[in-house]
């Protein structure tokens, strides 16, 4: 780490190079640093420090006699040395809160709105990644008779999230038996995780002598379509990345990652460590070479004490990290608060 006087100078100049590149996308040389930032040292001294920083792997230059620009190592040091209390202003938080209003806790709608908001405020690609939620707690199930072979199932979790699905059956089921099935599940499955419900539901049905076949088919469908909560990925603003590079090959490579959702899901699943603080993954810190020119800023969102996914942005390495980190952190806290409100209700 930089500790001595000369190393403090190195730190200052490294920050200036990274900040300049984030703002202009252009390398910077010693003369421009001295002229624009009013350093009380000579251009020759700055030039020597730039050379040292390049030898140490923090900077590079695109061609001979060009100015310097940051490497992934340089970006990493810059991000790690940002003040931890980077926060949005009260006015910025109020503007975000005003634009983010949800009238219900329909799970898919909420996650889509989160990804849209992240894209909107960052001008990059916003994502929400919901991991497989085997520990989601059963609160209530509604089974609505639409026709003899068609049921609307509405599942409400303890955190207030809603999942609904129209289930088509091969055999008919009466309204009376549907109500009986619904009462059995609501009486005996409340408080169990969906994983436990999946294990218990068929055993419970086997003990029922009345309408056994009807219950068995419906139980299997509920397990597959309602209580099997798979990981999901919501993306908004993929086209935003077009404005950050003229290199068509780089754009195409990251487009492939974003459009091939399985690849991005694998990448995000690797980063899901259930910690609440914002994480930044820069360039080659990501698993795929196609991500070498891009960064991911992510934070965990949760229901109660249980983390259920990641949200954040994918953008260019030369993003305004301080602003983006503050936005991702605030939106993750907004999501947590909404989920807490749903749980209370």
N, C-alpha and C positions, 0 to 999 in steps of 0.2 A: 504494500500500500504506500501511498505518497505521504511522507511524514516530515522530512527535512524541508528547509526553505526552498531549495531548488525543486524538490518534489511537489511542494505546494504550487510552485510556478507551473510545473508539468500538468498538475491537475487543472489549474485555471486555463491553461492553453488548450488542453484536451477538451475541456468543456466548451471553449469558444469554437473549436473546430467542429465538434458535433452539433452545437447549436446553429452555427452558420450553415452547415450542410442540411440540417433539418429545414431551415428557412429558405434556402436558395437552391438546393440540389447541385451546388457547385463546389469544387475543391477550393481551398483557401491557402494563400501563401503567407510568409512572414511579414512582408511589407504591408499587406492588407490588414493583417491582425494588428500590427502596431498603429496603423492609421485609423482604423475603425473603432478599436477598443481602448485606445489611450493607455497602453501599457508603458510603465516607466522603465523599460529595458530596451536595449538596442535590437534592431532587426536581426543582426548577426546572432545574438543570444537566442532570440525566438527561433531562428532557423536551426540552431544546434539542438534546441529542445524538441523541435518537430522531428529532427533526424533521430534523436534518442527514442521518441515515442514510436517511430516507425520500426526501429530495430527491436523494440520490446513488443511489437505486434498490435499496438493500439491504433495505428494509422497506416495508411497506404497512399500511393499516388497512381493515377491512371496511366501516366506516361512521363518520360524524363522532363524535368524542369517544371512539371505541373505542381499545383498546390496539393495539399493533403486532404484526405477524406477518411472517415472512421471505418475501421474494420468491425466485425462482430464483437471482438474483444473490447474495442473502444466504446461501442454502444453499450455493452454490458456494464463497463465501469461507470459510464454516464448514468445509466438507469439505477444502478445500485447506490450511487452517491446522491441521488435526488432526495430531497427532504421527505421524510415519511409522512409529514402532516399536510401533504398536498391535498387540498380540498376545494370543492366548488364554493363559490360565494353563496350567501343566502339567496340573493336574487337569482343566480343560476339554478339553485335547487328548486326555487319556487316555479321557475319557468318549466323545468323538467317535470315537476309534479303536476303542473297544470296541463301539460301535454299528454300525460300518462294517466288516463282514467279508465278503470275497468268496472263495469256494472255487475259482473258476475264472475264466478271462479271456474268457468269452463276451461279445462286444462289447456287444450290446444289453442284456443283463442288467446289465452294469457301468454303462452310461450311465444306465439307469433308476434304479439304486440311488443313483447320484450325485445325480440330480435329486430323488429322494425325501429323501435326507439333507439337501440344501440347504433344502428346504421344511420339514423337521422342525426343524432348528436355528434357522431364521430366523423361522418362523411366517408366511412370505410364500409367493410362488410360486417354486419352484426350477426351474431349467432347465439342460440340457446341450445344447449345439449343436455337432454334429460336422460340420465342413465337408467338402466333397468332397476325398477323400484320394488324389490321383493319385500322391503320392510315397510311399505306403505300400509297404514292401518285402516281396516274396514270400519266404517261408521254406519252407513245406511245403503240399502239397495231398494230401488223402485222397479217393479216389473209391470209394465203397462200393456194391456191386451189390445193390439191393433187389429188383429184378425185371428182366425183359428190357428194359423201357422206362422204368425208374425208377432214378435214381441219387441217392445222398446225397453231396454234395460238401462237404467240410470244409476251409476255407482258413485257414491260420495265418500271421500276419504276423511279421516279424522282431521286432516289439515284443511278441509273445505274444498279440495279439488274435485272437479266433476268429470266423469267419463261416461259417455253414453254411446249406445250402439243399437241399431235395429237388427234383431236376430231372426233369421228365417229357419223354421223347423221343418223337418220332413213329415212329422206326424202332428195331429191337432192337439191342442191343449185348451181346456175349458178355463173360463174366468175364475171359477171356484178353485180349481187346482193350482192356477197361477198364483192366486192370493195365498193359498196354503204354502206353496213353495217359498214365496216371498217372506212370509211370517217365520218360517223355519230358519231361513238364513239370517234375518234381522234379529231373531231371538237368540241364536246360538253362535253367530260368527262375529258379533261386535267386539272390537278390541283385539282381534287377531290380525296378523299381517296377511297380505294377499298370498304370500307363499304358504302360510299355514292354512288359509282358506282353501287354496287349491288342493292341499293334501287331505283336508277334512270333508270337503263338500260331497264327494262321491261316496265316502264311507257313511256319511249321514243319510244320504239318499237310499243306500242299500238297506237301511233299517226301516224304510217306509214301505208299507205293504200297499197303500193306496196310490194309484197312478204312478207306479214304479217306473214304467217305461217312459212316460211323459217327463217325469222328474229327471230321469237318467239322461235323456237327450238334452234337456235344457241345462242340466248341470254341466255336461261336457262342453256345451256351447258357451256358457258363462265362463268356464275356466279358460277357454281359448280366446274369447273375444273381449272379456271384461276384466278378468283377474290375471291376465297375462300382460303385464305392463312392460312393454319393450322400450329400449332406448330409442329416443327420437332426436332428430336434428332439425332445427329451424334456422334458415338463412335468409337474410335480407340485404340488398345492396351489393350483390356480386358485381354488377356493372361499374360500381364506383372505382374499382381498382384500375380501370382503363385510363384514368386521368393521371396516374402516378408514374408511368413509364412509357417510353416510346419503343421499348424493346418488345417486339411482338412475341418472341419466343418465351420471354419471361412471363408475359401476360397469359399466354396460352397454357404454360405449365401450371400456374396457380389456378387458372380457370378449371383445369382438369381436376385438381384437388377439390375445389369447391363444388363442382358439379358432380363429381364422383363421391357422393356423400359418405359412402362406406370408408373411404380413405381418410376423410376428415374426422369421421366418428372414431376410427381407430386412434388417430392422432390425439384427439381430445380425451379419449378414455385413458390414454397413457398419462395425461396430465391431471387426472382427477385424483387428488391426494386428500380430499375432504378437509383442507385447510381453508379458512375464511379469507385470508389476506389475498390481495391481488397479486397474480403472478405474471411475469413477462417472459416470453420465449422468443429469442432473437435469432433470425436467420438459420444458421446451421445447428442451432440447439433443437430444432424441430427434426422429426425423424426422416422426412422426405427431402431429397435434394431439390425438388421443385419449390420448396419453401425457403430456399436460401436467401432470397431477396425480400422476405416478408417476415413480419412479427405477429405473434399472438399475445393479446392481453386478456386475461381471464380471471374470473372470481367465482367462488362457489356460491350457490344459492341453496336454501334449505327450508324444510318444514320442521319447526321446533328445533331439536338438536340434531336432526338427521339430514345431512347433505344429500340433495337429490340430483344435482347437476351443475353444469358450468355455463356461465354466460360471458360474453365478451366481444372482442372485435378481431378481425384479421385485416392487417393493413401494411403499408410499406415500412421498411426499417427506419426510414427517416421521418417517422411520425412525431408529433408533439407528445412525448411520453408523459410529461407531467399532467397535461390536460386529460389525455385519454385514461390514464390510471385513475384520476379523480372521478371521471364520468362512469367508468366501469364499476368502481367501488360504490358510488352512490346508487347506481341502478340496481346493483346486487342487494344493497340494503333496502331499497324500495320493494324489491321482490320478496325479501324475507318478511318485511312488515305486512305486505298484502297477504302472504300465506299465514302469518300469525293471526291476522284479523279473521281470516276464513276459519281458522281453528277455533277461535273464541265464539264465532257465530254458530 
